[in-house]
């Protein structure tokens, strides 16, 4: 009896789908198309993956996409487009396997067009909901279709709830960015940077995630990181993490705060512009205040509610470390199980690609070293702020802290020798002989 009932239900669903499909194909009969779209949306909204297992995806999706892009045709109906967009969104929701077909038949550019030229607010919001679902499975396809700018361009038109959906979609799109991502994301960077001022914590959090993912994608491309930092990103993020900005901090979740620190660390490590900006802004004072109030400094204690999670403390110490030039390989020999804490070996960042060459780390070191030698007052303030507190921090990141102290002392030693040679006029001469 159970099998017979299931077969009867399947037969009824199949017959209903055939009628709906015929209605969608009735060109010029808008009333019939609207009725069929309403039935389809209702069926998809109450259906399940099992009950719709035999749904003819490749028959319906091209028709729905065609109806969605009919705005240029005669007698175009916003109601038809809205229901077509809703049907596609519901289809992706109930049948995840349909997502590839929706992408294949060109739905993403249609949804983007509805967001870049907003004529009907309901249609724009429905298109945004559809892109959010598609971006979970196909972020790169959304990126290449221009969806990042599409969801961000007219954000002020939407309510805060819809803005959250837009930024959530943007964060999805910024996952696993391809090597050519700069041509698709750089235009969005000023918009995302401005959103770090946003009054809503969720919107701010998603904007921070977007920028962090973009920065990490460009971690080994200094020129792209410099371009990323040209829009006030570093100053705005540094202001948000500052202890003195207590109202701002209280509105940030732990993950958002940690993400902003990681963003600054990534930028400081690869961009001299970011490193100089942070030093001029007095980031060492901010790091000192954070560490002093963390409960990790010997002889201090804080209430449990004010303590910081270990991953956040690691990012904070890493930020200080990334403002200094890397020590040459082999200067410090550490136990194998501790190498994950040393800059360049951390699992949170990818290793340099082959095209960067072996000299990329050396170039980065020389750049950071030259910056601090050209501005000894910045190095002096950096050392005065952080050397005392770093040597007092009790944490599981002992070897990262030791690496930081070595790097700082190395810079002070080089600067001291340079000053000594300059004052005394000492010059070295080397004679080489070709002895066998």
C-alpha positions in Angstrom: 0.0 0.0 0.0 2.8 2.4 0.8 4.5 1.8 -2.5 1.3 2.3 -4.4 0.6 5.6 -2.6 4.1 6.8 -3.3 3.7 5.9 -7.0 0.3 7.7 -7.2 1.8 10.8 -5.6 4.7 10.7 -8.0 2.4 10.4 -11.0 0.3 13.3 -9.8 3.4 15.5 -9.3 4.7 14.6 -12.8 1.3 15.5 -14.4 1.3 18.8 -12.5 4.8 19.6 -13.6 3.9 19.0 -17.2 1.0 21.4 -17.0 3.1 24.0 -15.3 5.8 23.6 -18.0 3.3 24.0 -20.8 2.0 27.2 -19.1 5.5 28.7 -18.9 5.9 27.9 -22.6 2.8 29.9 -23.5 4.5 32.9 -25.0 2.3 36.0 -25.2 -0.2 34.6 -22.6 1.0 36.4 -19.5 -2.0 35.4 -17.4 -1.2 31.7 -18.0 2.5 32.2 -17.3 1.7 34.0 -14.1 -0.6 31.2 -12.9 2.0 28.5 -13.8 4.8 30.5 -12.0 2.6 30.8 -8.9 1.9 27.0 -8.9 5.6 26.3 -9.4 6.8 28.6 -6.6 4.2 27.0 -4.2 5.3 23.5 -5.2 9.0 24.3 -4.7 8.4 26.1 -1.3 6.6 23.1 0.2 8.5 20.3 -1.6 11.4 18.3 -0.3 14.5 16.9 -2.0 12.9 13.5 -2.0 9.5 14.5 -3.3 11.1 16.5 -6.1 13.8 14.0 -7.0 12.4 13.6 -10.5 12.0 17.3 -11.1 13.1 18.0 -14.8 15.7 20.7 -14.0 17.0 21.1 -17.5 13.5 21.6 -18.8 12.5 24.3 -16.3 15.7 26.3 -15.7 16.2 27.7 -19.2 12.6 28.8 -19.4 12.8 30.5 -16.0 16.1 32.3 -16.9 14.5 33.4 -20.2 11.5 34.9 -18.3 13.9 36.7 -16.0 15.7 38.4 -18.8 12.6 39.5 -20.7 12.7 43.0 -19.4 13.9 44.2 -22.9 11.1 42.6 -24.7 7.6 44.0 -25.6 5.1 43.8 -22.8 7.6 42.8 -20.2 6.0 42.1 -16.8 7.8 42.7 -13.5 5.4 40.2 -11.9 6.6 37.5 -14.2 10.3 38.3 -13.6 9.7 38.4 -9.9 8.1 35.0 -9.8 10.7 33.5 -12.1 13.5 34.8 -9.8 11.6 33.4 -6.8 11.2 30.0 -8.5 14.9 29.8 -9.3 15.8 30.7 -5.7 13.4 28.2 -4.3 14.7 25.5 -6.7 18.3 26.0 -5.6 17.1 25.9 -2.0 15.1 22.6 -2.2 17.3 21.0 -4.8 21.0 21.9 -4.3 21.9 19.8 -7.3 20.0 22.3 -9.5 22.5 25.1 -8.6 25.0 24.0 -11.4 22.2 24.1 -14.0 21.1 27.6 -12.8 24.7 28.8 -13.2 25.1 27.0 -16.6 22.0 28.6 -18.1 23.1 32.1 -17.3 21.0 33.1 -14.3 23.8 34.9 -12.5 24.2 37.8 -15.0 20.4 38.2 -15.0 20.3 38.5 -11.2 23.2 41.0 -11.3 21.4 43.1 -13.9 18.4 43.3 -11.6 20.7 44.7 -8.9 22.7 47.1 -11.0 19.5 48.7 -12.5 17.0 48.8 -9.7 13.5 49.4 -11.2 11.5 47.1 -8.9 12.7 46.7 -5.3 10.9 43.4 -4.8 12.7 41.9 -7.8 16.1 43.3 -6.7 15.7 41.8 -3.2 14.6 38.5 -4.7 17.6 38.5 -7.0 19.9 39.2 -4.0 18.4 36.2 -2.1 19.0 34.0 -5.1 22.7 35.2 -5.4 23.3 34.5 -1.7 22.2 30.8 -2.2 24.2 30.4 -5.4 27.3 32.0 -4.0 27.6 29.3 -1.3 28.3 26.7 -4.0 29.7 28.8 -6.9 31.6 31.8 -5.5 34.0 32.0 -8.4 31.2 32.0 -11.0 29.5 34.8 -9.1 32.8 36.8 -8.9 33.5 36.5 -12.7 29.9 37.6 -13.5 30.4 40.8 -11.5 28.2 39.8 -8.6 30.5 41.5 -6.0 29.8 45.0 -7.3 26.2 44.1 -8.1 25.4 43.3 -4.4 27.3 46.3 -3.1 26.6 49.1 -5.5 23.2 50.3 -4.3 23.4 49.0 -0.7 21.8 52.2 0.8 18.5 51.4 -1.1 17.9 48.4 1.1 16.9 47.9 4.7 19.5 46.8 7.3 18.2 43.2 7.1 18.7 43.1 3.3 22.1 44.8 3.6 23.2 41.9 5.8 22.2 39.5 3.1 24.1 41.5 0.6 27.3 41.5 2.7 26.9 37.8 3.5 26.8 37.2 -0.2 29.9 39.3 -0.8 31.7 37.4 1.9 30.8 34.1 0.2 32.0 35.5 -3.2 35.4 36.4 -1.6 36.1 32.7 -0.6 38.9 31.0 -2.5 39.6 34.0 -4.7 41.3 33.0 -8.0 44.7 34.3 -9.1 43.1 36.9 -11.4 40.8 38.2 -8.7 42.2 41.7 -8.6 40.3 42.8 -11.7 37.0 41.8 -10.1 37.5 42.9 -6.5 39.6 46.1 -6.5 36.6 48.2 -7.5 34.7 47.0 -4.5 37.5 47.8 -1.9 36.5 51.4 -1.3 32.9 50.4 -0.8 33.9 47.6 1.7 36.3 50.0 3.5 33.5 52.5 4.0 31.4 49.8 5.5 33.8 49.5 8.4 32.0 52.6 9.6 28.6 50.9 9.4 26.3 51.1 12.4 25.2 47.4 12.1 27.7 45.0 13.6 26.7 42.2 11.2 27.3 44.3 8.1 30.7 45.5 9.5 31.7 41.9 10.3 30.9 40.7 6.8 32.8 43.7 5.3 35.8 42.8 7.5 35.7 39.2 6.3 35.6 40.3 2.7 38.6 42.6 3.1 40.6 39.9 5.1 40.0 37.3 2.4 41.0 39.8 -0.4 44.2 40.7 1.5 45.1 37.1 2.1 44.6 36.4 -1.6 47.2 39.1 -2.4 49.5 38.3 0.5 52.5 37.7 -1.8 51.8 40.6 -4.2 53.0 43.8 -2.6 51.8 46.0 -5.4 48.3 44.7 -5.0 48.4 45.0 -1.2 49.5 48.7 -1.7 46.6 49.2 -4.0 44.3 47.6 -1.4 45.6 50.0 1.3 45.2 53.2 -0.8 41.6 53.7 0.3 42.1 54.3 4.1 41.7 50.6 4.9 44.6 50.4 7.3 43.7 53.6 9.3 40.1 52.5 9.6 40.9 49.0 10.7 43.5 50.2 13.2 41.0 52.6 14.7 38.5 49.8 15.2 41.0 47.6 17.1 42.3 50.5 19.3 41.6 50.1 23.0 40.8 53.9 23.1 37.9 53.2 20.7 36.0 51.3 23.4 32.5 52.0 22.0 33.6 50.5 18.7 35.2 47.5 20.4 32.1 46.7 22.3 30.1 46.4 19.1 32.6 44.0 17.5 32.3 40.3 18.0 35.4 38.3 19.0 35.7 36.8 15.5 35.4 40.3 13.9 38.0 41.8 16.1 40.4 38.8 15.5 39.7 39.1 11.8 40.6 42.8 11.8 43.9 42.1 13.5 44.6 39.4 10.9 43.8 41.8 8.1 46.3 44.4 9.5 48.9 41.7 10.0 48.6 40.5 6.4 48.8 44.0 5.0 51.8 44.9 7.3 53.7 41.8 6.3 53.4 42.4 2.5 53.0 46.1 2.1 55.5 48.8 3.1 52.7 51.4 2.7 50.6 49.5 5.3 53.6 49.0 7.7 54.5 52.7 7.5 50.9 53.8 8.0 50.6 51.5 11.1 53.8 52.7 12.6 52.9 56.4 12.1 49.5 55.7 13.7 51.2 54.4 16.8 50.1 50.8 16.4 52.8 49.7 18.9 51.0 51.6 21.6 47.7 49.8 20.7 49.4 46.4 20.8 51.0 47.3 24.2 47.6 48.2 25.6 46.1 45.0 24.4 48.8 42.8 25.8 48.9 44.7 29.1 45.2 44.2 29.6 45.2 40.5 28.4 46.2 38.9 31.7 49.2 37.3 29.9 51.8 39.7 31.3 53.6 38.5 34.3 52.4 40.1 37.6 49.0 41.2 36.1 45.5 39.8 36.2 42.2 40.6 34.6 38.7 39.4 35.1 37.8 36.3 33.1 35.2 38.2 31.1 38.1 40.5 29.8 40.5 37.7 28.8 41.1 37.1 25.1 41.0 33.8 23.3 44.3 32.2 22.3 43.9 32.6 18.5 43.3 36.4 19.0 46.4 36.7 21.1 48.4 34.9 18.5 47.2 37.3 15.8 48.1 40.3 18.0 51.6 39.1 18.6 51.9 38.2 14.9 50.9 41.7 14.0 53.8 43.1 16.0 56.1 40.5 14.4 55.0 41.3 10.9 55.9 44.9 11.3 59.6 43.9 11.6 61.8 42.4 8.8 62.1 38.6 8.8 65.3 37.2 10.2 67.4 35.4 7.6 66.8 31.6 7.5 68.9 29.7 10.1 69.4 32.6 12.6 67.2 30.9 15.1 67.0 27.1 15.4 63.7 26.0 17.0 62.2 22.6 17.9 60.3 21.1 15.0 56.9 21.2 16.8 57.2 24.9 17.4 57.9 26.1 13.9 54.2 26.8 13.2 54.6 29.9 15.3 57.4 31.4 13.3 56.6 34.0 10.6 56.7 32.4 7.1 55.9 29.0 8.6 52.5 29.8 10.0 49.6 27.7 8.7 47.3 30.7 8.5 49.1 32.0 5.4 50.1 30.2 2.2 53.7 29.8 1.3 55.1 32.1 -1.4 54.4 30.9 -4.9 57.2 29.9 -7.2 56.8 32.9 -9.4 57.7 35.2 -6.5 61.2 33.5 -6.5 63.6 33.0 -3.6 64.3 36.7 -3.4 60.7 37.7 -2.4 61.4 37.2 1.3 64.7 39.0 1.0 63.1 41.9 -0.8 60.4 42.1 1.9 63.1 42.0 4.6 65.2 44.7 3.0 62.1 46.9 2.4 60.9 46.7 6.1 64.5 47.1 7.3 65.1 50.2 5.1 61.8 51.7 6.3 62.8 51.4 10.0 66.3 52.6 9.4 65.1 55.7 7.5 62.7 56.4 10.4 64.7 55.6 13.5 62.2 57.5 15.7 59.5 55.0 14.7 61.8 52.1 15.5 62.7 53.6 18.9 59.0 54.2 19.8 58.2 50.7 18.6 60.9 49.2 20.8 60.1 51.3 23.8 56.4 50.3 23.6 56.8 46.6 22.9 60.1 45.2 24.1 59.3 45.5 27.9 55.9 44.0 27.5 56.9 41.3 25.1 59.6 40.0 27.4 57.0 39.7 30.2 54.2 37.9 28.2 53.5 34.4 29.5 51.8 32.5 26.6 52.0 29.4 24.5 53.5 31.6 21.7 56.9 31.7 23.5 58.9 31.0 20.3 57.0 33.6 18.3 57.7 36.1 21.1 61.4 35.1 21.1 61.5 35.6 17.3 60.1 39.1 17.7 62.7 40.0 20.3 65.5 38.7 18.1 64.2 40.7 15.2 63.9 43.9 17.2 67.4 43.5 18.7 68.8 42.7 15.3 67.4 46.0 14.0 68.7 48.0 16.9 72.1 46.4 16.5 72.3 47.3 12.8 71.2 50.8 13.5 73.7 51.2 16.3 76.5 50.0 14.1 75.5 52.2 11.2 75.5 55.3 13.5 78.9 54.2 14.9 80.4 53.8 11.5 79.0 57.1 10.4 80.3 59.0 13.4 83.8 57.5 13.3 84.2 57.5 9.5 85.1 53.8 9.6 85.2 52.1 6.2 85.9 48.4 5.5 88.2 47.3 2.8 88.4 43.7 1.7 91.2 42.1 -0.3 90.5 38.8 -2.0 93.1 36.4 -3.3 92.6 33.5 -5.6 94.6 31.0 -3.5 93.9 27.4 -4.4 
